[in-house]
Amino acid sequence: MFYPTVLLEKPGVRCVVKDKNYCMCGSKYKAYSTFLKADFKRIEFKQRADITCPNCQSIIN
C-alpha cells in the first residue's frame, strides 16, 4: 500500500502526511498558512517500508 509522505528537512526522516500542515506523528512539516504548488511537489507516495519515522510506522501498522 502506498502512503502520502513528506521528507522532513531538519531531522531527515520520512513521515506520513495527515493533513495540509501536520504528519501522523504530530510533526509540523509546513509552517505557512497558504498552500502553494511547490508544497504539493514535496509530497511523495511511498510504500510502508520507505517510511523512516518510527512514530508514523507504529501508527500505520
PyMOL Python script that loads the backbone (N, CA, C, O; Angstrom):
from pymol import cmd

cmd.read_pdbstr("""\
ATOM      1  N   MET A   1       0.836  -1.172   0.000  1.00  0.00           N
ATOM      2  CA  MET A   1       0.000   0.000   0.000  1.00  0.00           C
ATOM      3  C   MET A   1       0.891   1.249   0.000  1.00  0.00           C
ATOM      4  O   MET A   1       1.941   1.273   0.642  1.00  0.00           O
ATOM      5  N   PHE A   2       0.467   2.255  -0.709  1.00  0.00           N
ATOM      6  CA  PHE A   2       1.221   3.497  -0.803  1.00  0.00           C
ATOM      7  C   PHE A   2       0.613   4.551   0.117  1.00  0.00           C
ATOM      8  O   PHE A   2      -0.606   4.633   0.267  1.00  0.00           O
ATOM      9  N   TYR A   3       1.479   5.355   0.731  1.00  0.00           N
ATOM     10  CA  TYR A   3       1.063   6.411   1.646  1.00  0.00           C
ATOM     11  C   TYR A   3       1.633   7.744   1.188  1.00  0.00           C
ATOM     12  O   TYR A   3       2.743   7.787   0.658  1.00  0.00           O
ATOM     13  N   PRO A   4       0.888   8.843   1.382  1.00  0.00           N
ATOM     14  CA  PRO A   4       1.458  10.161   1.069  1.00  0.00           C
ATOM     15  C   PRO A   4       2.488  10.523   2.129  1.00  0.00           C
ATOM     16  O   PRO A   4       2.165  10.571   3.316  1.00  0.00           O
ATOM     17  N   THR A   5       3.710  10.775   1.718  1.00  0.00           N
ATOM     18  CA  THR A   5       4.786  11.042   2.673  1.00  0.00           C
ATOM     19  C   THR A   5       5.472  12.355   2.331  1.00  0.00           C
ATOM     20  O   THR A   5       5.373  12.868   1.216  1.00  0.00           O
ATOM     21  N   VAL A   6       6.169  12.876   3.329  1.00  0.00           N
ATOM     22  CA  VAL A   6       6.971  14.077   3.142  1.00  0.00           C
ATOM     23  C   VAL A   6       8.290  13.868   3.879  1.00  0.00           C
ATOM     24  O   VAL A   6       8.324  13.279   4.959  1.00  0.00           O
ATOM     25  N   LEU A   7       9.366  14.354   3.288  1.00  0.00           N
ATOM     26  CA  LEU A   7      10.687  14.246   3.898  1.00  0.00           C
ATOM     27  C   LEU A   7      10.939  15.502   4.716  1.00  0.00           C
ATOM     28  O   LEU A   7      11.041  16.599   4.167  1.00  0.00           O
ATOM     29  N   LEU A   8      11.039  15.340   6.025  1.00  0.00           N
ATOM     30  CA  LEU A   8      11.314  16.478   6.899  1.00  0.00           C
ATOM     31  C   LEU A   8      12.783  16.850   6.782  1.00  0.00           C
ATOM     32  O   LEU A   8      13.658  15.990   6.880  1.00  0.00           O
ATOM     33  N   GLU A   9      13.052  18.132   6.572  1.00  0.00           N
ATOM     34  CA  GLU A   9      14.419  18.565   6.296  1.00  0.00           C
ATOM     35  C   GLU A   9      15.315  18.535   7.524  1.00  0.00           C
ATOM     36  O   GLU A   9      16.469  18.117   7.437  1.00  0.00           O
ATOM     37  N   LYS A  10      14.806  18.964   8.645  1.00  0.00           N
ATOM     38  CA  LYS A  10      15.663  19.089   9.820  1.00  0.00           C
ATOM     39  C   LYS A  10      16.133  17.735  10.344  1.00  0.00           C
ATOM     40  O   LYS A  10      17.343  17.517  10.414  1.00  0.00           O
ATOM     41  N   PRO A  11      15.243  16.813  10.717  1.00  0.00           N
ATOM     42  CA  PRO A  11      15.756  15.519  11.179  1.00  0.00           C
ATOM     43  C   PRO A  11      16.088  14.545  10.052  1.00  0.00           C
ATOM     44  O   PRO A  11      16.806  13.571  10.280  1.00  0.00           O
ATOM     45  N   GLY A  12      15.583  14.784   8.841  1.00  0.00           N
ATOM     46  CA  GLY A  12      15.883  13.904   7.721  1.00  0.00           C
ATOM     47  C   GLY A  12      15.115  12.601   7.737  1.00  0.00           C
ATOM     48  O   GLY A  12      15.624  11.590   7.253  1.00  0.00           O
ATOM     49  N   VAL A  13      13.902  12.588   8.277  1.00  0.00           N
ATOM     50  CA  VAL A  13      13.072  11.380   8.305  1.00  0.00           C
ATOM     51  C   VAL A  13      11.863  11.570   7.399  1.00  0.00           C
ATOM     52  O   VAL A  13      11.425  12.695   7.158  1.00  0.00           O
ATOM     53  N   ARG A  14      11.333  10.463   6.901  1.00  0.00           N
ATOM     54  CA  ARG A  14      10.153  10.488   6.039  1.00  0.00           C
ATOM     55  C   ARG A  14       8.935  10.133   6.880  1.00  0.00           C
ATOM     56  O   ARG A  14       8.877   9.065   7.490  1.00  0.00           O
ATOM     57  N   CYS A  15       7.952  11.053   6.906  1.00  0.00           N
ATOM     58  CA  CYS A  15       6.735  10.887   7.696  1.00  0.00           C
ATOM     59  C   CYS A  15       5.518  10.771   6.794  1.00  0.00           C
ATOM     60  O   CYS A  15       5.558  11.166   5.629  1.00  0.00           O
ATOM     61  N   VAL A  16       4.432  10.226   7.340  1.00  0.00           N
ATOM     62  CA  VAL A  16       3.167  10.103   6.621  1.00  0.00           C
ATOM     63  C   VAL A  16       2.366  11.385   6.817  1.00  0.00           C
ATOM     64  O   VAL A  16       2.247  11.881   7.938  1.00  0.00           O
ATOM     65  N   VAL A  17       1.818  11.922   5.730  1.00  0.00           N
ATOM     66  CA  VAL A  17       1.060  13.172   5.771  1.00  0.00           C
ATOM     67  C   VAL A  17      -0.330  12.903   6.340  1.00  0.00           C
ATOM     68  O   VAL A  17      -1.020  11.975   5.917  1.00  0.00           O
ATOM     69  N   LYS A  18      -0.733  13.735   7.315  1.00  0.00           N
ATOM     70  CA  LYS A  18      -2.067  13.630   7.910  1.00  0.00           C
ATOM     71  C   LYS A  18      -3.020  14.646   7.285  1.00  0.00           C
ATOM     72  O   LYS A  18      -4.107  14.285   6.834  1.00  0.00           O
ATOM     73  N   ASP A  19      -2.617  15.906   7.258  1.00  0.00           N
ATOM     74  CA  ASP A  19      -3.399  16.968   6.638  1.00  0.00           C
ATOM     75  C   ASP A  19      -2.439  17.984   6.024  1.00  0.00           C
ATOM     76  O   ASP A  19      -1.263  17.681   5.826  1.00  0.00           O
ATOM     77  N   LYS A  20      -2.926  19.177   5.724  1.00  0.00           N
ATOM     78  CA  LYS A  20      -2.084  20.119   4.983  1.00  0.00           C
ATOM     79  C   LYS A  20      -0.958  20.735   5.795  1.00  0.00           C
ATOM     80  O   LYS A  20      -0.105  21.409   5.217  1.00  0.00           O
ATOM     81  N   ASN A  21      -0.915  20.538   7.108  1.00  0.00           N
ATOM     82  CA  ASN A  21       0.152  21.111   7.927  1.00  0.00           C
ATOM     83  C   ASN A  21       0.911  20.092   8.765  1.00  0.00           C
ATOM     84  O   ASN A  21       2.067  20.332   9.113  1.00  0.00           O
ATOM     85  N   TYR A  22       0.299  18.971   9.096  1.00  0.00           N
ATOM     86  CA  TYR A  22       0.880  18.045  10.070  1.00  0.00           C
ATOM     87  C   TYR A  22       1.042  16.635   9.513  1.00  0.00           C
ATOM     88  O   TYR A  22       0.354  16.224   8.580  1.00  0.00           O
ATOM     89  N   CYS A  23       1.984  15.909  10.126  1.00  0.00           N
ATOM     90  CA  CYS A  23       2.195  14.499   9.831  1.00  0.00           C
ATOM     91  C   CYS A  23       1.399  13.665  10.831  1.00  0.00           C
ATOM     92  O   CYS A  23       0.832  14.201  11.784  1.00  0.00           O
ATOM     93  N   MET A  24       1.360  12.358  10.609  1.00  0.00           N
ATOM     94  CA  MET A  24       0.616  11.461  11.506  1.00  0.00           C
ATOM     95  C   MET A  24       1.187  11.466  12.922  1.00  0.00           C
ATOM     96  O   MET A  24       0.447  11.274  13.887  1.00  0.00           O
ATOM     97  N   CYS A  25       2.488  11.683  13.054  1.00  0.00           N
ATOM     98  CA  CYS A  25       3.116  11.657  14.369  1.00  0.00           C
ATOM     99  C   CYS A  25       2.983  12.989  15.104  1.00  0.00           C
ATOM    100  O   CYS A  25       3.368  13.085  16.270  1.00  0.00           O
ATOM    101  N   GLY A  26       2.446  14.015  14.449  1.00  0.00           N
ATOM    102  CA  GLY A  26       2.275  15.316  15.079  1.00  0.00           C
ATOM    103  C   GLY A  26       3.312  16.341  14.685  1.00  0.00           C
ATOM    104  O   GLY A  26       3.224  17.494  15.107  1.00  0.00           O
ATOM    105  N   SER A  27       4.292  15.957  13.887  1.00  0.00           N
ATOM    106  CA  SER A  27       5.310  16.904  13.422  1.00  0.00           C
ATOM    107  C   SER A  27       4.699  17.854  12.403  1.00  0.00           C
ATOM    108  O   SER A  27       3.876  17.454  11.580  1.00  0.00           O
ATOM    109  N   LYS A  28       5.108  19.113  12.466  1.00  0.00           N
ATOM    110  CA  LYS A  28       4.609  20.108  11.520  1.00  0.00           C
ATOM    111  C   LYS A  28       5.600  20.202  10.367  1.00  0.00           C
ATOM    112  O   LYS A  28       6.768  20.535  10.568  1.00  0.00           O
ATOM    113  N   TYR A  29       5.128  19.906   9.157  1.00  0.00           N
ATOM    114  CA  TYR A  29       6.026  19.944   8.003  1.00  0.00           C
ATOM    115  C   TYR A  29       5.844  21.193   7.168  1.00  0.00           C
ATOM    116  O   TYR A  29       6.640  21.440   6.262  1.00  0.00           O
ATOM    117  N   LYS A  30       4.825  21.985   7.442  1.00  0.00           N
ATOM    118  CA  LYS A  30       4.559  23.200   6.679  1.00  0.00           C
ATOM    119  C   LYS A  30       4.182  24.298   7.653  1.00  0.00           C
ATOM    120  O   LYS A  30       3.209  24.163   8.395  1.00  0.00           O
ATOM    121  N   ALA A  31       4.936  25.376   7.660  1.00  0.00           N
ATOM    122  CA  ALA A  31       4.734  26.424   8.649  1.00  0.00           C
ATOM    123  C   ALA A  31       3.829  27.550   8.164  1.00  0.00           C
ATOM    124  O   ALA A  31       3.344  28.341   8.973  1.00  0.00           O
ATOM    125  N   TYR A  32       3.592  27.635   6.850  1.00  0.00           N
ATOM    126  CA  TYR A  32       2.814  28.751   6.315  1.00  0.00           C
ATOM    127  C   TYR A  32       1.340  28.382   6.209  1.00  0.00           C
ATOM    128  O   TYR A  32       0.996  27.208   6.072  1.00  0.00           O
ATOM    129  N   SER A  33       0.472  29.386   6.272  1.00  0.00           N
ATOM    130  CA  SER A  33      -0.961  29.118   6.236  1.00  0.00           C
ATOM    131  C   SER A  33      -1.481  28.909   4.817  1.00  0.00           C
ATOM    132  O   SER A  33      -2.527  28.286   4.634  1.00  0.00           O
ATOM    133  N   THR A  34      -0.775  29.413   3.816  1.00  0.00           N
ATOM    134  CA  THR A  34      -1.204  29.216   2.434  1.00  0.00           C
ATOM    135  C   THR A  34      -0.549  27.965   1.860  1.00  0.00           C
ATOM    136  O   THR A  34       0.548  27.579   2.262  1.00  0.00           O
ATOM    137  N   PHE A  35      -1.241  27.343   0.915  1.00  0.00           N
ATOM    138  CA  PHE A  35      -0.756  26.109   0.303  1.00  0.00           C
ATOM    139  C   PHE A  35      -0.396  26.408  -1.140  1.00  0.00           C
ATOM    140  O   PHE A  35      -1.265  26.783  -1.928  1.00  0.00           O
ATOM    141  N   LEU A  36       0.853  26.250  -1.495  1.00  0.00           N
ATOM    142  CA  LEU A  36       1.343  26.569  -2.833  1.00  0.00           C
ATOM    143  C   LEU A  36       1.569  25.301  -3.648  1.00  0.00           C
ATOM    144  O   LEU A  36       1.544  24.194  -3.111  1.00  0.00           O
ATOM    145  N   LYS A  37       1.785  25.469  -4.926  1.00  0.00           N
ATOM    146  CA  LYS A  37       2.045  24.339  -5.807  1.00  0.00           C
ATOM    147  C   LYS A  37       3.334  23.615  -5.417  1.00  0.00           C
ATOM    148  O   LYS A  37       3.438  22.397  -5.564  1.00  0.00           O
ATOM    149  N   ALA A  38       4.292  24.353  -4.932  1.00  0.00           N
ATOM    150  CA  ALA A  38       5.563  23.747  -4.501  1.00  0.00           C
ATOM    151  C   ALA A  38       5.363  22.811  -3.313  1.00  0.00           C
ATOM    152  O   ALA A  38       6.119  21.854  -3.149  1.00  0.00           O
ATOM    153  N   ASP A  39       4.357  23.075  -2.486  1.00  0.00           N
ATOM    154  CA  ASP A  39       4.070  22.198  -1.350  1.00  0.00           C
ATOM    155  C   ASP A  39       3.576  20.832  -1.813  1.00  0.00           C
ATOM    156  O   ASP A  39       3.873  19.818  -1.180  1.00  0.00           O
ATOM    157  N   PHE A  40       2.824  20.798  -2.912  1.00  0.00           N
ATOM    158  CA  PHE A  40       2.372  19.522  -3.451  1.00  0.00           C
ATOM    159  C   PHE A  40       3.539  18.712  -3.996  1.00  0.00           C
ATOM    160  O   PHE A  40       3.499  17.482  -3.966  1.00  0.00           O
ATOM    161  N   LYS A  41       4.567  19.372  -4.489  1.00  0.00           N
ATOM    162  CA  LYS A  41       5.731  18.672  -5.042  1.00  0.00           C
ATOM    163  C   LYS A  41       6.545  17.987  -3.956  1.00  0.00           C
ATOM    164  O   LYS A  41       7.277  17.040  -4.243  1.00  0.00           O
ATOM    165  N   ARG A  42       6.433  18.445  -2.720  1.00  0.00           N
ATOM    166  CA  ARG A  42       7.160  17.809  -1.609  1.00  0.00           C
ATOM    167  C   ARG A  42       6.533  16.486  -1.201  1.00  0.00           C
ATOM    168  O   ARG A  42       7.216  15.623  -0.649  1.00  0.00           O
ATOM    169  N   ILE A  43       5.238  16.315  -1.464  1.00  0.00           N
ATOM    170  CA  ILE A  43       4.531  15.104  -1.052  1.00  0.00           C
ATOM    171  C   ILE A  43       4.770  14.017  -2.090  1.00  0.00           C
ATOM    172  O   ILE A  43       4.496  14.199  -3.276  1.00  0.00           O
ATOM    173  N   GLU A  44       5.285  12.884  -1.626  1.00  0.00           N
ATOM    174  CA  GLU A  44       5.552  11.746  -2.496  1.00  0.00           C
ATOM    175  C   GLU A  44       4.834  10.524  -1.933  1.00  0.00           C
ATOM    176  O   GLU A  44       4.741  10.355  -0.717  1.00  0.00           O
ATOM    177  N   PHE A  45       4.335   9.687  -2.808  1.00  0.00           N
ATOM    178  CA  PHE A  45       3.671   8.453  -2.380  1.00  0.00           C
ATOM    179  C   PHE A  45       4.711   7.344  -2.313  1.00  0.00           C
ATOM    180  O   PHE A  45       5.324   6.981  -3.317  1.00  0.00           O
ATOM    181  N   LYS A  46       4.895   6.815  -1.109  1.00  0.00           N
ATOM    182  CA  LYS A  46       5.896   5.770  -0.864  1.00  0.00           C
ATOM    183  C   LYS A  46       5.237   4.588  -0.169  1.00  0.00           C
ATOM    184  O   LYS A  46       4.165   4.712   0.422  1.00  0.00           O
ATOM    185  N   GLN A  47       5.902   3.439  -0.252  1.00  0.00           N
ATOM    186  CA  GLN A  47       5.401   2.252   0.431  1.00  0.00           C
ATOM    187  C   GLN A  47       5.772   2.285   1.904  1.00  0.00           C
ATOM    188  O   GLN A  47       6.581   3.105   2.337  1.00  0.00           O
ATOM    189  N   ARG A  48       5.177   1.395   2.657  1.00  0.00           N
ATOM    190  CA  ARG A  48       5.375   1.372   4.109  1.00  0.00           C
ATOM    191  C   ARG A  48       6.838   1.155   4.483  1.00  0.00           C
ATOM    192  O   ARG A  48       7.290   1.687   5.497  1.00  0.00           O
ATOM    193  N   ALA A  49       7.575   0.403   3.708  1.00  0.00           N
ATOM    194  CA  ALA A  49       8.980   0.120   4.012  1.00  0.00           C
ATOM    195  C   ALA A  49       9.863   1.358   3.871  1.00  0.00           C
ATOM    196  O   ALA A  49      10.938   1.411   4.468  1.00  0.00           O
ATOM    197  N   ASP A  50       9.434   2.350   3.097  1.00  0.00           N
ATOM    198  CA  ASP A  50      10.231   3.555   2.879  1.00  0.00           C
ATOM    199  C   ASP A  50      10.025   4.617   3.948  1.00  0.00           C
ATOM    200  O   ASP A  50      10.751   5.611   3.966  1.00  0.00           O
ATOM    201  N   ILE A  51       9.057   4.435   4.837  1.00  0.00           N
ATOM    202  CA  ILE A  51       8.777   5.413   5.899  1.00  0.00           C
ATOM    203  C   ILE A  51       9.788   5.205   7.020  1.00  0.00           C
ATOM    204  O   ILE A  51       9.893   4.105   7.564  1.00  0.00           O
ATOM    205  N   THR A  52      10.540   6.264   7.375  1.00  0.00           N
ATOM    206  CA  THR A  52      11.608   6.130   8.369  1.00  0.00           C
ATOM    207  C   THR A  52      11.241   6.679   9.732  1.00  0.00           C
ATOM    208  O   THR A  52      11.994   6.476  10.685  1.00  0.00           O
ATOM    209  N   CYS A  53      10.121   7.364   9.868  1.00  0.00           N
ATOM    210  CA  CYS A  53       9.710   7.904  11.170  1.00  0.00           C
ATOM    211  C   CYS A  53       9.131   6.764  12.022  1.00  0.00           C
ATOM    212  O   CYS A  53       8.155   6.135  11.614  1.00  0.00           O
ATOM    213  N   PRO A  54       9.710   6.489  13.186  1.00  0.00           N
ATOM    214  CA  PRO A  54       9.211   5.370  13.993  1.00  0.00           C
ATOM    215  C   PRO A  54       7.790   5.603  14.531  1.00  0.00           C
ATOM    216  O   PRO A  54       7.030   4.648  14.690  1.00  0.00           O
ATOM    217  N   ASN A  55       7.431   6.852  14.809  1.00  0.00           N
ATOM    218  CA  ASN A  55       6.080   7.122  15.308  1.00  0.00           C
ATOM    219  C   ASN A  55       5.039   6.910  14.222  1.00  0.00           C
ATOM    220  O   ASN A  55       3.978   6.346  14.491  1.00  0.00           O
ATOM    221  N   CYS A  56       5.315   7.345  13.014  1.00  0.00           N
ATOM    222  CA  CYS A  56       4.383   7.128  11.897  1.00  0.00           C
ATOM    223  C   CYS A  56       4.280   5.638  11.557  1.00  0.00           C
ATOM    224  O   CYS A  56       3.197   5.158  11.220  1.00  0.00           O
ATOM    225  N   GLN A  57       5.378   4.914  11.639  1.00  0.00           N
ATOM    226  CA  GLN A  57       5.340   3.477  11.361  1.00  0.00           C
ATOM    227  C   GLN A  57       4.456   2.749  12.365  1.00  0.00           C
ATOM    228  O   GLN A  57       3.699   1.853  11.992  1.00  0.00           O
ATOM    229  N   SER A  58       4.548   3.128  13.628  1.00  0.00           N
ATOM    230  CA  SER A  58       3.742   2.451  14.636  1.00  0.00           C
ATOM    231  C   SER A  58       2.259   2.796  14.501  1.00  0.00           C
ATOM    232  O   SER A  58       1.411   1.989  14.882  1.00  0.00           O
ATOM    233  N   ILE A  59       1.929   3.962  13.974  1.00  0.00           N
ATOM    234  CA  ILE A  59       0.533   4.343  13.807  1.00  0.00           C
ATOM    235  C   ILE A  59      -0.113   3.594  12.640  1.00  0.00           C
ATOM    236  O   ILE A  59      -1.259   3.158  12.749  1.00  0.00           O
ATOM    237  N   ILE A  60       0.606   3.441  11.530  1.00  0.00           N
ATOM    238  CA  ILE A  60       0.009   2.793  10.364  1.00  0.00           C
ATOM    239  C   ILE A  60       0.062   1.272  10.428  1.00  0.00           C
ATOM    240  O   ILE A  60      -0.629   0.614   9.650  1.00  0.00           O
ATOM    241  N   ASN A  61       0.844   0.694  11.313  1.00  0.00           N
ATOM    242  CA  ASN A  61       0.913  -0.775  11.433  1.00  0.00           C
ATOM    243  C   ASN A  61      -0.220  -1.305  12.251  1.00  0.00           C
ATOM    244  O   ASN A  61      -0.321  -2.515  12.455  1.00  0.00           O
TER     245      ASN A  61
END
""", "prot")
cmd.dss("prot")
cmd.show_as("cartoon", "prot")
cmd.util.cbc("prot")
cmd.orient("prot")
